[in-house]
Amino acid sequence: MTKTALYLFLAATSLALYVLTHYTLNLSPSEAIGLYRPTHDAFKRGALVLLRDPLKRLVATPGDFIRTSPEGTYVNGQLIRNSGIPADSPYRPYPFTTFRLAPDQYWTLGDHPLSYDSRYYGAVPGSLIASTVKPVWTQGATP
């Protein structure tokens, strides 16, 4: 192996290690497929958040009022678009009800109609949120 090839190999390896340790790759269709950069931004409605495993959108934060129904999730009286329970959903929905999120409770939704999210498992504690993320590159648009 020549010095040039060795330097190129080391540079490519260093770049790959940097990307793997500083970015997250989302391959689930619940949000736009792509590469995301974790941030330290505050948890607020509309932010993309990286849960300990899946990537979801944060649609409600502590103190928000949630109403769950077959047509979708309402946050503070506003229906969240594309939040309805699909007729062909393989998941059992979270009980249809109205409540206020307690401190350290968050409501998450994926953009895909069959995303496994708060529509099915309810509010998540802040301890399950790893960080907010910003898209670096995605396949398709992120709202």
Buried (B, 14 or more C-beta within 10 A) or exposed (E): EEEEEEEEEEEEEEEEEEBEEEBBEBEBBBBBBBBBBBBEEEBEBEBBBBBEEBBBBBBBBBEBEBBBBEEBBBBEEEBBEBBBBBEEBEBEBBEEEEBEBEEBBBBBBBBBBBBBBBBBEBBBEEEEBBBBBEBBEBEEEEE
